[in-house]
Amino acid sequence: MAAEVATEAATNWAKAGRHAGLAGAAIGVVAAGAAAGVAIERMTVGRGMRRRARLALDAAGPYGTLRGTSGAAIAEDGTELYYEVDEPGDPATGGRPATNGSNGKNGKGGKDAKHGRSTKPARGKEARAAQEAQGGLRKRLTAALGRRSATPTVVFSHGYCLSQDSWHFQRAALRGTVRTVHWDQRSHGRSARGHGQIDGTEEVTIDLLGRDLKAVLDAAVPEGPIVLVGHSMGGMTVMALADQFPEYVAERVIGVALIGTSAGRLSEVSYGLPSMGMKAFHRLAPGVLRALGWQHEIVERGRRATADLFAGLIKRYSFGSPEQVDPGIARFGERLIEATPIDVVAEFFPAFAVHDKTEALVAYDAVPALVLAGENDLITPADHSRTIAEVLPDAELVCVAGAGHLVMLERPELVNEHLVSLVERATETARSSRHARA
């Protein structure tokens, strides 16, 4: 029965992709294999109930509602790159709970976006524990930073098919204590569609994203020390920055966090598929996505029609223990990925197969580094993080048992703890270095 449900869902997707050519059927076959793992869930809850549940979660969930002072950097091809800054001590961004997305208020039985935890009485102990943990991290960070003017700006780069809002819990943890910058990669989130991609003059490359990051840094952090944090494609972007601007990195960057990312060999990733499925995926996916991108309006309707299949796939590939993830967080992950148009997915995908920045990593060998991954990550397997740690032998390597690709959403308290420790180490190392030169 489970196989029948999976096949039906895959058939729906294949029909949606039929207008993009026979390649759509190939993606349906791959989807069938992946959907088998989530078919039981599809059988036990009615479609209408699942749709109502998604709407309820969308209305009640506070995730991704934190906002800062907005700005825009202009990339080399004229693309406008959106970013937001949270200043330390700013009451507008430092410590005030974000409004609930449904009614603009944090009402009774609502949620506190500052801590990402329910305020319902039944979960009062959990909420208080989260608040105490946040408070402890803030005190630690405040003590480490002191009152000196040369404190770092922490710059967050998000991953493929996500946006700056994927850092919700990390933003909440650092908010009001240290200066942070969150930006949307080109064609993602609130940033504009890539001009070079619209007019067909330039393909997306990881190097291009590295130059985009440099434009954001020039606009949002014109001076002072920087701690770079990158997840997945964002980590690759951070590597590309070092590859193209090593002198800048040596002068300005005092710490780096590479989370759920890879320095190369992504064409060898199995995505949890059997050998034949993996080979078929790597061979067919670029052409399939390109064909679907040409018919993006039809395909987007197909994605909406097969939302249940996509919800299951997103949970499987985003979280290491999807059955243990809060439904609101799981739905938040779905919304982030659903917001990325299929033609953008198609534009970026080929860049990963040729990504290789292993040699560029040495630029970060002189600064405190954190390399963190979920052990159950199917997108950028933990072994890729271990490879990075071999190049950066002094880095703190953390492989989180049971966690998947969106580890910063799945295990936010642990990720926050290690990020705060990194900022502490980076600040202390930078100050010691300045004193030694004085």
N, C-alpha and C positions, 0 to 999 in steps of 0.2 A: 504494500500500500504506500509506504514512504517513497519508494522509487517511482510509483505512478504520480504522486503529487509533484515530485521533483521534475519529472519529465513534462508534466503539464505546464509547470511554471517556465521551464526552459523553452517549451514550444511557443508560449506567449511571447517570450523575448525574441525568438527567432522570427515570428511573424512581424514584430515591430521593426526588426532589422531587415526584412525582406526587400524593402524599397531601397536599401543601401547595397543590394546585390547579394549574390550567393554567400559572400563572406559572413553575412549575418547568421546563417545557419551554423557556421563553425563556432561562433561565440556562444550559440545556444547549446552546442554539445559540451563545451567547457563548463558553461553555467549549470548544466544538468549534473555533472559530477560534483560541483561545489554545492549545489542545492540539496543534494542527498543528505548532507550533514545537518540541515536545518528543517527537513521535511516534517519531522515529528511536531515541531512547534506550529507549523502551518496547518497541521491536521487538527490540533487540539483546540484552536481558537478560531471562531468564525471571522471571515473577512471584514464584515461590517463592524464587528466589535474591535478588531485590530485598527480599523480606520478611525473609529471614535477614540480609541486609546491614544493614537498618535496625535489627534487634534487636542486632546486633553493635556497631553505632555507638552505640546507646543505652547499652549496657553499658560501653563503653570510654571514651566521651567525657567530659571533665572540665568542659565548658563549662556555665556556670550553677551551679556547685557552690560558689562563694564565698559565704560567709555572714558577717553582722555581728551587732551587738547589735540585737535587734528592739524595735520599739515600735509604737504605734498612735495615730493621730490620729482624731478624730471629726468627720465632715463635718456640715454644717448640717442634713442630714436624718437624722442618726444613723448613717450608713454608717461602718463601721470601715475606715480606710485604713492598710494595713500598710506599715511602712518599716523599714529597717535602717541603722545607723550604723557606719562604720569610723573609729575614732579613730586619729590619728597616734601611732606608737610603741607601739600596743597589740599585744603578741605574739600575742593571739588572732586578730587580723585583719590584722596588718601583716607580711607576708612569709612566713608559713608556707603551704606549698602546700596547696590544698584537697584533700580526700580524693577518691579515685576513686569515681564513682557506683555501681560494681558491687560492690566489696568493701571499701570504706572504707580502702583502702591505695593508696599509690603504688608499685606493685610493678614488677618488672623488665619492661621493654617497655611500661610504662604511659604516662601522660601527666602533665605538670606543669601543674596548673590555674593556678598563679601566672602562668605565662608563656603558657599556651595553645599549647604546642608539644610535639611528640612527644619522648620521651626515648630512643627507639630509637637504637642505634648508627648506623644508616644515615642518620639525620638529625641526628647529633650537631653538625655544623657549624652547621646552621640553628638548633638549639636554643641553642647557645652565642652565636650572633649575636643572637638574640632577647633572651637574658639580658643581654648587654652593652648592648643598646639600652635595655632597661628600667632597668638600673643607671645609665646615663647620664642618663636622664630624671629618676630619683629624686634624683641628685646635684644636677642643675640646680634642681629644685623645692625641695630642702632649702636650697640656697644662697639662692634667691629669697625664701623665706619667713623665713629667719633664725630667731632665737629669740624673736621678739616674740609677745606673747600675742594680738594682734589679727590673727590669720591667718584667711583665709576658710574657709568651709564650702562645698564644691562639691556642689550638689544636682542629681541626675539625674532627668529625667522621660522615661519611655519612650513609645513610639508605640502606635498602634491594633493590637490583636490580639497584643501582645507583653507583656513584663513587665520588671521591673527587671533580670532576668538578661540581657537583651539588651545590657547595658553590660559584659559580662564582661571584655573586654580593657581597657577604660578603667578599670574598678574595680581590675583587677590592676596596672595601671600606676601608679595613684595610691595604692594600698593601703599604709598605714603611714606615708605621708609627709605627707598633708594630710587633714583631716577631710572625709569624704564622706557624703552621705545618698542612699539609693536607695529609691524608693517605688513601689508598684504602684497604678496608677490604679484607680478604682472598677470593680468587676466583672472586673478583670484580676488575674492572678497570685494572690497570697495575700490581697489585699484582699477585703472582703465584697461581695456583690452590692448594687448601689445600692438603698437602701430606697425612694427615690422612684420607681424604675423597677419594683420588685417590686409595689408597691401601686398603680401607675399614676397617681400624683399629679403626677409631673414627668418630662418628657422630658430626655434627655441633651442638653446644649448645651456648647459650648466655654467659655462663661462659667461654667457649673457646675464644669467641670474646673479653671478658674482659681481658683475659691473653694476647691476641694478642695486645690489646691497651697498656698494660703494657710494652711489648717488644718494641713497637714503642716509648713510652715515654722514656724508658731507653736509646734507641739509639739516638733519636732526641732531647731530653730535659734532659740531664743528671743532670742538676742543675737549680736552680731558680724556682720562682713561676709559677704556671700553671693555666690557665682558660680553662676548658673543655667545648666544644660545641658539642652536639649530636642531630642528627635528626633521628626520627623513630628508626630503628634498631641501629643506632649510639647512640641514647639516652639510649637504653637498654644496649649497650656495656659499656657506662659510668657508669650505675648503677652496672653492673657486676664487674667493676673495684673496686668500693667502697665495694662491698660485699666480695671480695676476698683479697683486699689490703687496709683495713681501715686505718692502720697506715700510709701508703704511702699517702693516700688522705689527712689525717689530717696534714701531714707535708708539702706537696707540693701544694695542690690544694687550690686556693684562691677564685675561683668563678666557677659557672657551669650554663650552659644554656641547657635546655631540650626542644627541639622543635618538635612538632608533634609526640610525643612518648607515651609510655604506660609503667606502672609498672606491668601489668598483666591483666588477664581476657580477653585476646584477643580471646579466643574461644567463647565469647559471642557477638562479633562484627557482625553486620548484613550485612555490606558492601552495604547497601542500597537495599538489596534484600528482597522480601516478606518472611514471616516466613518459609514457606516450602522450598523456595530456599536457605535460610540461613542454615537451618538444613541439607539440601542435600549437600551444599557446604562444611560445616565443616566435614560432615561424609565422603564425597567422595574425597575431594581435595588432601589429602596426598597420597592416593593410585593412584589417577589419575596422579598427578605430577610425582610420582615415576615410573609409567608405561611409561609415556611420556619421562622421562629422560633416560630410557633404550633404547629408539629409538630416541635419540636426533637428529641424522642427518636427519631422515625423518621429525621429528617434526619441525626442523628449516626451512626446505623447506616449510612446511605448514604455518609457521608463516609468511614467506615472501609472500606466495601466498595470505594470508588473511591480508595483511598489513593495508588495509583500516579499517577493523573491529578493529584491535588492536589500530590504531590511535585514533579511537573514544573512545574505552575503556580506553586508557591511559589518554586522556583528561578528561574523566568523573571522573576517580578515582584519578587524580593528582591535578586538579584545581577545586575550588569551584564555579567559574564563568567562565567556559571555553570559552564562547562566547566573553569575554572581555580580554582574554589573548592575548598578542602579538603573532602572528603566528610563529615567529622565536623562541620565548621562548617555545611555545607548542611543536614545532618540536624538540627543544633541549631536552626537557623532554622525548620525544619518543625515541630519539637516545640513551639516557642513559639507558633506560629500555630495548630497543631492543638489546643492547650490552651484556646483561646478558644471557648466554646460559641456555636452559631449564633444563639441568641436575643440574646446580648450583641453579636455582630456586627451584628445587625439593629437593636438599640437605639441604637448609636452612629452608624451610617452616615449617617442624615439630617442630622446636625449639620455634616458637612463641606460640604454644598452651600450652606449659608447662612453659613459661616465667613468673616468679613472683619475683620481686625485691622490693616490697613495703617496707619491713623491711630495706633493704640496703640503702634506700633513706636518712635515718637519718644521714648518714655520711656527707651529704651536708647541714645539718641544720645549721652548724656553719659558713657558708660562704655565701656571696651574691649569689642569684640564680635568674634565669629567667626561667619561664615556659610559653611557647608560643605555641598556636595552632590555626588552622583555624576552624572556627565554622562549616564549611561545610565539614570537613574532614571525608571521609567514611572509611578510613583505620585504623587510630587511632583517634577515635572521641574525640572532645574537652572535653567531660566528663572525659576521662582518664587523661587529663592534670589537670582538676579541682581536681581529686583525688590526684594527685601528689602534688598539691599546698596545699591540706589539711595536708599532711605529712610534708611539708615545709612551715609552716605558714608565715615565713618572706620573702618568695619568691615573686617576682613580677609576677603576673599572667596576661597574655595578651591573650585574645581570639579574633581573628581577624574576624570580620563580613565578610561573603561572600567569605572567602578564604578556600582552600582545603589542601590536604596533602603536596603538594610541596609549602608551604607558602613562603619559602625563595626565590623561583623563581617568585611566583605570586605577592607577596607584598614585594619586596626586600628593598625598602626605609624604610618601617616601621620596618622590621626585623633588618636592619643595625642600625637604631636609637636605638633600644633596646639593641642590642649587644654592641654598643659603651658605652651606659649608664652602662651596666653590668661591662665592663672592667674598667670604671671610678670608680664605687663603689667598685669593688674588689681591685683595686690598693690602693684606699684611706683607705679601711678597713684594708688591710694588713700592710700598713705603720703605721697606728695608733696602730695596735697591736704590731708591732716591737718597736715603741716608748714607749709603755706602759711597755714592758718587759725590756727595756734598763735602 
